[in-house]
């Protein structure tokens, strides 16, 4: 990691290379990479403004999860950003201030950003739909992003015109066991308050394994719009959204698992050369190999004695 940071630091006085490296940090490792970079170039060579800019770029693509209070999580995402370092917690209808250098909730707790801009106007049909959907998906996220009783993910639901934007993000790290992973999905509920709502979206998966190596898996898939039937009320809409997302994500996870399992049984086998370049099967006989290595020296000795 340190070597990569040094290589990416760029020209003296420039922080562009290091910012790019930091913005692409693996799941849950942004602050570790920032510390590595500063350990190489120093705090003056990579100031707070550069760290904040890298974190801004990181959250736009990775949508990291922040614990705000014990057991309550917020997905930091561009869809819910209402100002510099200000993000809407759509479950509590509040704005959370974040220190973009440290990544921690800043002093003062909830900020004063305009949360209504992404939560919908009070009393509007689309806001009622949003509140029902976020409640239903909060339960779904609690099950989907829990590991041994510990939660590590969040859901946010925002209003965009007559549509809803759903963000699901879960990050799990076990750096002591050399792995980290993230599941994030974004969904659009089109015509949320209308008679014929539909759901479309995408899923992105990132895994990082770095014991005796450095391997990352990045997978992504888009899903075309499907109608949400029987969504006559906000509550029925919320149930339909949850079922559609759960079915789609479960199927995609099963497909990914099948692909990963096929790598060992099929892909790696296909990469192997069936026969050595000599065209002869490998002889697993140590004595034969020792004898073969001794032949050049024997020939050399015979030539010198003649």
TORKOL-4160 file (C-alpha; in steps of 0.2 Angstrom, whole numbers, padded with zeros to 4 digits, m for minus):
306
<pt num="1" X="0000" Y="0000" Z="0000"/>
<pt num="2" X="0014" Y="0012" Z="0005"/>
<pt num="3" X="0023" Y="0009" Z="m0012"/>
<pt num="4" X="0007" Y="0012" Z="m0021"/>
<pt num="5" X="0005" Y="0028" Z="m0012"/>
<pt num="6" X="0022" Y="0034" Z="m0016"/>
<pt num="7" X="0020" Y="0030" Z="m0034"/>
<pt num="8" X="0004" Y="0039" Z="m0035"/>
<pt num="9" X="0009" Y="0055" Z="m0025"/>
<pt num="10" X="0013" Y="0063" Z="m0042"/>
<pt num="11" X="0025" Y="0078" Z="m0045"/>
<pt num="12" X="0032" Y="0088" Z="m0030"/>
<pt num="13" X="0019" Y="0101" Z="m0024"/>
<pt num="14" X="0004" Y="0091" Z="m0033"/>
<pt num="15" X="m0009" Y="0081" Z="m0023"/>
<pt num="16" X="m0019" Y="0075" Z="m0038"/>
<pt num="17" X="m0011" Y="0058" Z="m0039"/>
<pt num="18" X="m0013" Y="0055" Z="m0020"/>
<pt num="19" X="m0031" Y="0061" Z="m0020"/>
<pt num="20" X="m0035" Y="0049" Z="m0034"/>
<pt num="21" X="m0028" Y="0035" Z="m0025"/>
<pt num="22" X="m0037" Y="0040" Z="m0009"/>
<pt num="23" X="m0053" Y="0042" Z="m0018"/>
<pt num="24" X="m0052" Y="0024" Z="m0024"/>
<pt num="25" X="m0048" Y="0017" Z="m0007"/>
<pt num="26" X="m0055" Y="m0001" Z="m0004"/>
<pt num="27" X="m0070" Y="m0003" Z="0007"/>
<pt num="28" X="m0068" Y="0004" Z="0025"/>
<pt num="29" X="m0050" Y="0008" Z="0022"/>
<pt num="30" X="m0051" Y="0027" Z="0017"/>
<pt num="31" X="m0043" Y="0033" Z="0033"/>
<pt num="32" X="m0029" Y="0020" Z="0033"/>
<pt num="33" X="m0024" Y="0025" Z="0015"/>
<pt num="34" X="m0024" Y="0043" Z="0020"/>
<pt num="35" X="m0013" Y="0039" Z="0035"/>
<pt num="36" X="m0001" Y="0030" Z="0023"/>
<pt num="37" X="0000" Y="0044" Z="0011"/>
<pt num="38" X="0003" Y="0057" Z="0025"/>
<pt num="39" X="0017" Y="0045" Z="0032"/>
<pt num="40" X="0026" Y="0046" Z="0015"/>
<pt num="41" X="0023" Y="0065" Z="0010"/>
<pt num="42" X="0020" Y="0072" Z="0027"/>
<pt num="43" X="0004" Y="0082" Z="0032"/>
<pt num="44" X="0011" Y="0098" Z="0023"/>
<pt num="45" X="0013" Y="0088" Z="0007"/>
<pt num="46" X="m0005" Y="0082" Z="0008"/>
<pt num="47" X="m0015" Y="0095" Z="0018"/>
<pt num="48" X="m0032" Y="0093" Z="0025"/>
<pt num="49" X="m0040" Y="0101" Z="0010"/>
<pt num="50" X="m0033" Y="0087" Z="m0001"/>
<pt num="51" X="m0040" Y="0074" Z="0011"/>
<pt num="52" X="m0057" Y="0082" Z="0011"/>
<pt num="53" X="m0058" Y="0083" Z="m0008"/>
<pt num="54" X="m0053" Y="0065" Z="m0009"/>
<pt num="55" X="m0067" Y="0060" Z="0003"/>
<pt num="56" X="m0079" Y="0070" Z="m0007"/>
<pt num="57" X="m0075" Y="0060" Z="m0022"/>
<pt num="58" X="m0075" Y="0044" Z="m0013"/>
<pt num="59" X="m0092" Y="0046" Z="m0006"/>
<pt num="60" X="m0099" Y="0050" Z="m0023"/>
<pt num="61" X="m0094" Y="0033" Z="m0030"/>
<pt num="62" X="m0093" Y="0022" Z="m0014"/>
<pt num="63" X="m0107" Y="0028" Z="m0003"/>
<pt num="64" X="m0098" Y="0024" Z="0014"/>
<pt num="65" X="m0108" Y="0021" Z="0030"/>
<pt num="66" X="m0106" Y="0031" Z="0045"/>
<pt num="67" X="m0112" Y="0026" Z="0063"/>
<pt num="68" X="m0121" Y="0041" Z="0071"/>
<pt num="69" X="m0125" Y="0036" Z="0088"/>
<pt num="70" X="m0125" Y="0019" Z="0095"/>
<pt num="71" X="m0132" Y="0007" Z="0082"/>
<pt num="72" X="m0139" Y="0020" Z="0070"/>
<pt num="73" X="m0131" Y="0021" Z="0053"/>
<pt num="74" X="m0132" Y="0034" Z="0039"/>
<pt num="75" X="m0126" Y="0031" Z="0021"/>
<pt num="76" X="m0116" Y="0046" Z="0015"/>
<pt num="77" X="m0121" Y="0048" Z="m0003"/>
<pt num="78" X="m0122" Y="0062" Z="m0016"/>
<pt num="79" X="m0141" Y="0060" Z="m0017"/>
<pt num="80" X="m0143" Y="0066" Z="0001"/>
<pt num="81" X="m0130" Y="0079" Z="0002"/>
<pt num="82" X="m0137" Y="0096" Z="0005"/>
<pt num="83" X="m0121" Y="0106" Z="0008"/>
<pt num="84" X="m0102" Y="0104" Z="0011"/>
<pt num="85" X="m0101" Y="0090" Z="0024"/>
<pt num="86" X="m0120" Y="0090" Z="0027"/>
<pt num="87" X="m0130" Y="0074" Z="0023"/>
<pt num="88" X="m0148" Y="0070" Z="0026"/>
<pt num="89" X="m0152" Y="0055" Z="0038"/>
<pt num="90" X="m0168" Y="0050" Z="0029"/>
<pt num="91" X="m0174" Y="0039" Z="0043"/>
<pt num="92" X="m0174" Y="0053" Z="0056"/>
<pt num="93" X="m0177" Y="0067" Z="0044"/>
<pt num="94" X="m0162" Y="0077" Z="0050"/>
<pt num="95" X="m0146" Y="0083" Z="0043"/>
<pt num="96" X="m0129" Y="0076" Z="0050"/>
<pt num="97" X="m0113" Y="0086" Z="0049"/>
<pt num="98" X="m0098" Y="0077" Z="0045"/>
<pt num="99" X="m0080" Y="0082" Z="0047"/>
<pt num="100" X="m0073" Y="0078" Z="0029"/>
<pt num="101" X="m0055" Y="0077" Z="0035"/>
<pt num="102" X="m0058" Y="0064" Z="0049"/>
<pt num="103" X="m0074" Y="0057" Z="0043"/>
<pt num="104" X="m0082" Y="0058" Z="0060"/>
<pt num="105" X="m0099" Y="0067" Z="0064"/>
<pt num="106" X="m0093" Y="0085" Z="0068"/>
<pt num="107" X="m0097" Y="0094" Z="0085"/>
<pt num="108" X="m0114" Y="0101" Z="0085"/>
<pt num="109" X="m0124" Y="0085" Z="0080"/>
<pt num="110" X="m0137" Y="0088" Z="0067"/>
<pt num="111" X="m0134" Y="0102" Z="0055"/>
<pt num="112" X="m0145" Y="0116" Z="0048"/>
<pt num="113" X="m0146" Y="0110" Z="0029"/>
<pt num="114" X="m0162" Y="0110" Z="0020"/>
<pt num="115" X="m0168" Y="0092" Z="0022"/>
<pt num="116" X="m0185" Y="0096" Z="0015"/>
<pt num="117" X="m0177" Y="0098" Z="m0002"/>
<pt num="118" X="m0174" Y="0079" Z="m0003"/>
<pt num="119" X="m0188" Y="0073" Z="0009"/>
<pt num="120" X="m0202" Y="0080" Z="0000"/>
<pt num="121" X="m0215" Y="0094" Z="0005"/>
<pt num="122" X="m0225" Y="0090" Z="0020"/>
<pt num="123" X="m0242" Y="0083" Z="0017"/>
<pt num="124" X="m0237" Y="0078" Z="m0001"/>
<pt num="125" X="m0242" Y="0061" Z="m0008"/>
<pt num="126" X="m0223" Y="0058" Z="m0013"/>
<pt num="127" X="m0218" Y="0062" Z="0004"/>
<pt num="128" X="m0230" Y="0049" Z="0012"/>
<pt num="129" X="m0224" Y="0036" Z="m0001"/>
<pt num="130" X="m0206" Y="0040" Z="0005"/>
<pt num="131" X="m0209" Y="0038" Z="0023"/>
<pt num="132" X="m0218" Y="0021" Z="0020"/>
<pt num="133" X="m0204" Y="0015" Z="0009"/>
<pt num="134" X="m0190" Y="0020" Z="0021"/>
<pt num="135" X="m0198" Y="0012" Z="0036"/>
<pt num="136" X="m0200" Y="m0004" Z="0026"/>
<pt num="137" X="m0182" Y="m0004" Z="0019"/>
<pt num="138" X="m0175" Y="0000" Z="0036"/>
<pt num="139" X="m0181" Y="m0017" Z="0042"/>
<pt num="140" X="m0174" Y="m0025" Z="0026"/>
<pt num="141" X="m0157" Y="m0017" Z="0029"/>
<pt num="142" X="m0157" Y="m0023" Z="0047"/>
<pt num="143" X="m0158" Y="m0041" Z="0041"/>
<pt num="144" X="m0147" Y="m0039" Z="0025"/>
<pt num="145" X="m0133" Y="m0030" Z="0033"/>
<pt num="146" X="m0131" Y="m0039" Z="0050"/>
<pt num="147" X="m0117" Y="m0051" Z="0054"/>
<pt num="148" X="m0117" Y="m0060" Z="0070"/>
<pt num="149" X="m0129" Y="m0048" Z="0078"/>
<pt num="150" X="m0119" Y="m0033" Z="0073"/>
<pt num="151" X="m0126" Y="m0021" Z="0059"/>
<pt num="152" X="m0115" Y="m0013" Z="0046"/>
<pt num="153" X="m0126" Y="m0005" Z="0033"/>
<pt num="154" X="m0139" Y="0008" Z="0030"/>
<pt num="155" X="m0153" Y="0013" Z="0019"/>
<pt num="156" X="m0158" Y="0031" Z="0013"/>
<pt num="157" X="m0174" Y="0036" Z="0003"/>
<pt num="158" X="m0175" Y="0053" Z="m0005"/>
<pt num="159" X="m0188" Y="0062" Z="m0016"/>
<pt num="160" X="m0183" Y="0068" Z="m0033"/>
<pt num="161" X="m0198" Y="0076" Z="m0041"/>
<pt num="162" X="m0212" Y="0063" Z="m0042"/>
<pt num="163" X="m0199" Y="0048" Z="m0040"/>
<pt num="164" X="m0190" Y="0041" Z="m0025"/>
<pt num="165" X="m0171" Y="0037" Z="m0025"/>
<pt num="166" X="m0166" Y="0022" Z="m0014"/>
<pt num="167" X="m0148" Y="0020" Z="m0008"/>
<pt num="168" X="m0143" Y="0004" Z="0001"/>
<pt num="169" X="m0125" Y="0002" Z="0007"/>
<pt num="170" X="m0117" Y="m0011" Z="0018"/>
<pt num="171" X="m0098" Y="m0011" Z="0022"/>
<pt num="172" X="m0090" Y="m0025" Z="0032"/>
<pt num="173" X="m0071" Y="m0026" Z="0036"/>
<pt num="174" X="m0061" Y="m0039" Z="0045"/>
<pt num="175" X="m0044" Y="m0031" Z="0042"/>
<pt num="176" X="m0036" Y="m0043" Z="0055"/>
<pt num="177" X="m0041" Y="m0057" Z="0044"/>
<pt num="178" X="m0036" Y="m0048" Z="0028"/>
<pt num="179" X="m0052" Y="m0044" Z="0020"/>
<pt num="180" X="m0066" Y="m0031" Z="0017"/>
<pt num="181" X="m0081" Y="m0030" Z="0007"/>
<pt num="182" X="m0095" Y="m0018" Z="0002"/>
<pt num="183" X="m0113" Y="m0020" Z="m0006"/>
<pt num="184" X="m0121" Y="m0005" Z="m0013"/>
<pt num="185" X="m0137" Y="m0003" Z="m0023"/>
<pt num="186" X="m0146" Y="0012" Z="m0029"/>
<pt num="187" X="m0164" Y="0011" Z="m0035"/>
<pt num="188" X="m0177" Y="0023" Z="m0043"/>
<pt num="189" X="m0195" Y="0021" Z="m0039"/>
<pt num="190" X="m0203" Y="0030" Z="m0054"/>
<pt num="191" X="m0220" Y="0038" Z="m0051"/>
<pt num="192" X="m0220" Y="0033" Z="m0033"/>
<pt num="193" X="m0237" Y="0042" Z="m0030"/>
<pt num="194" X="m0245" Y="0038" Z="m0046"/>
<pt num="195" X="m0255" Y="0023" Z="m0052"/>
<pt num="196" X="m0242" Y="0014" Z="m0061"/>
<pt num="197" X="m0225" Y="0014" Z="m0051"/>
<pt num="198" X="m0210" Y="0005" Z="m0057"/>
<pt num="199" X="m0193" Y="0000" Z="m0050"/>
<pt num="200" X="m0176" Y="0001" Z="m0059"/>
<pt num="201" X="m0158" Y="0001" Z="m0052"/>
<pt num="202" X="m0141" Y="m0006" Z="m0051"/>
<pt num="203" X="m0130" Y="m0016" Z="m0039"/>
<pt num="204" X="m0111" Y="m0014" Z="m0036"/>
<pt num="205" X="m0101" Y="m0026" Z="m0026"/>
<pt num="206" X="m0083" Y="m0024" Z="m0021"/>
<pt num="207" X="m0072" Y="m0037" Z="m0011"/>
<pt num="208" X="m0054" Y="m0035" Z="m0006"/>
<pt num="209" X="m0043" Y="m0049" Z="0000"/>
<pt num="210" X="m0025" Y="m0046" Z="0004"/>
<pt num="211" X="m0017" Y="m0060" Z="0013"/>
<pt num="212" X="m0001" Y="m0065" Z="0004"/>
<pt num="213" X="m0007" Y="m0055" Z="m0011"/>
<pt num="214" X="m0019" Y="m0041" Z="m0016"/>
<pt num="215" X="m0035" Y="m0046" Z="m0025"/>
<pt num="216" X="m0050" Y="m0036" Z="m0028"/>
<pt num="217" X="m0067" Y="m0041" Z="m0036"/>
<pt num="218" X="m0078" Y="m0028" Z="m0043"/>
<pt num="219" X="m0094" Y="m0032" Z="m0050"/>
<pt num="220" X="m0109" Y="m0022" Z="m0056"/>
<pt num="221" X="m0126" Y="m0024" Z="m0064"/>
<pt num="222" X="m0140" Y="m0013" Z="m0070"/>
<pt num="223" X="m0158" Y="m0019" Z="m0069"/>
<pt num="224" X="m0171" Y="m0013" Z="m0081"/>
<pt num="225" X="m0188" Y="m0006" Z="m0074"/>
<pt num="226" X="m0201" Y="m0018" Z="m0068"/>
<pt num="227" X="m0219" Y="m0013" Z="m0063"/>
<pt num="228" X="m0224" Y="m0013" Z="m0045"/>
<pt num="229" X="m0241" Y="m0021" Z="m0045"/>
<pt num="230" X="m0253" Y="m0019" Z="m0031"/>
<pt num="231" X="m0246" Y="m0003" Z="m0025"/>
<pt num="232" X="m0262" Y="0007" Z="m0022"/>
<pt num="233" X="m0257" Y="0014" Z="m0005"/>
<pt num="234" X="m0240" Y="0020" Z="0002"/>
<pt num="235" X="m0240" Y="0005" Z="0013"/>
<pt num="236" X="m0243" Y="m0007" Z="m0002"/>
<pt num="237" X="m0230" Y="0002" Z="m0012"/>
<pt num="238" X="m0217" Y="0000" Z="0002"/>
<pt num="239" X="m0220" Y="m0019" Z="0002"/>
<pt num="240" X="m0219" Y="m0020" Z="m0016"/>
<pt num="241" X="m0203" Y="m0011" Z="m0017"/>
<pt num="242" X="m0195" Y="m0021" Z="m0003"/>
<pt num="243" X="m0200" Y="m0038" Z="m0011"/>
<pt num="244" X="m0193" Y="m0032" Z="m0028"/>
<pt num="245" X="m0177" Y="m0026" Z="m0021"/>
<pt num="246" X="m0175" Y="m0042" Z="m0010"/>
<pt num="247" X="m0179" Y="m0054" Z="m0024"/>
<pt num="248" X="m0167" Y="m0045" Z="m0036"/>
<pt num="249" X="m0152" Y="m0044" Z="m0024"/>
<pt num="250" X="m0154" Y="m0062" Z="m0018"/>
<pt num="251" X="m0154" Y="m0068" Z="m0036"/>
<pt num="252" X="m0139" Y="m0057" Z="m0040"/>
<pt num="253" X="m0129" Y="m0063" Z="m0025"/>
<pt num="254" X="m0133" Y="m0081" Z="m0029"/>
<pt num="255" X="m0127" Y="m0078" Z="m0047"/>
<pt num="256" X="m0111" Y="m0071" Z="m0040"/>
<pt num="257" X="m0108" Y="m0085" Z="m0029"/>
<pt num="258" X="m0110" Y="m0097" Z="m0043"/>
<pt num="259" X="m0097" Y="m0088" Z="m0053"/>
<pt num="260" X="m0084" Y="m0087" Z="m0039"/>
<pt num="261" X="m0086" Y="m0106" Z="m0036"/>
<pt num="262" X="m0084" Y="m0109" Z="m0055"/>
<pt num="263" X="m0067" Y="m0101" Z="m0055"/>
<pt num="264" X="m0059" Y="m0115" Z="m0046"/>
<pt num="265" X="m0068" Y="m0129" Z="m0054"/>
<pt num="266" X="m0068" Y="m0122" Z="m0072"/>
<pt num="267" X="m0059" Y="m0106" Z="m0076"/>
<pt num="268" X="m0043" Y="m0110" Z="m0067"/>
<pt num="269" X="m0043" Y="m0127" Z="m0075"/>
<pt num="270" X="m0045" Y="m0120" Z="m0092"/>
<pt num="271" X="m0030" Y="m0108" Z="m0089"/>
<pt num="272" X="m0018" Y="m0123" Z="m0086"/>
<pt num="273" X="m0008" Y="m0129" Z="m0100"/>
<pt num="274" X="m0013" Y="m0147" Z="m0104"/>
<pt num="275" X="0004" Y="m0152" Z="m0108"/>
<pt num="276" X="0022" Y="m0144" Z="m0106"/>
<pt num="277" X="0030" Y="m0136" Z="m0120"/>
<pt num="278" X="0040" Y="m0152" Z="m0123"/>
<pt num="279" X="0024" Y="m0161" Z="m0127"/>
<pt num="280" X="0028" Y="m0175" Z="m0114"/>
<pt num="281" X="0019" Y="m0177" Z="m0097"/>
<pt num="282" X="0027" Y="m0171" Z="m0082"/>
<pt num="283" X="0037" Y="m0184" Z="m0073"/>
<pt num="284" X="0035" Y="m0183" Z="m0055"/>
<pt num="285" X="0051" Y="m0192" Z="m0051"/>
<pt num="286" X="0064" Y="m0183" Z="m0041"/>
<pt num="287" X="0078" Y="m0195" Z="m0045"/>
<pt num="288" X="0074" Y="m0193" Z="m0064"/>
<pt num="289" X="0076" Y="m0174" Z="m0062"/>
<pt num="290" X="0092" Y="m0175" Z="m0052"/>
<pt num="291" X="0099" Y="m0186" Z="m0065"/>
<pt num="292" X="0094" Y="m0174" Z="m0079"/>
<pt num="293" X="0102" Y="m0159" Z="m0070"/>
<pt num="294" X="0118" Y="m0169" Z="m0068"/>
<pt num="295" X="0120" Y="m0173" Z="m0087"/>
<pt num="296" X="0127" Y="m0156" Z="m0092"/>
<pt num="297" X="0141" Y="m0157" Z="m0079"/>
<pt num="298" X="0145" Y="m0175" Z="m0084"/>
<pt num="299" X="0146" Y="m0170" Z="m0103"/>
<pt num="300" X="0157" Y="m0155" Z="m0098"/>
<pt num="301" X="0169" Y="m0166" Z="m0088"/>
<pt num="302" X="0170" Y="m0178" Z="m0102"/>
<pt num="303" X="0175" Y="m0165" Z="m0114"/>
<pt num="304" X="0189" Y="m0158" Z="m0103"/>
<pt num="305" X="0197" Y="m0175" Z="m0100"/>
<pt num="306" X="0198" Y="m0179" Z="m0119"/>
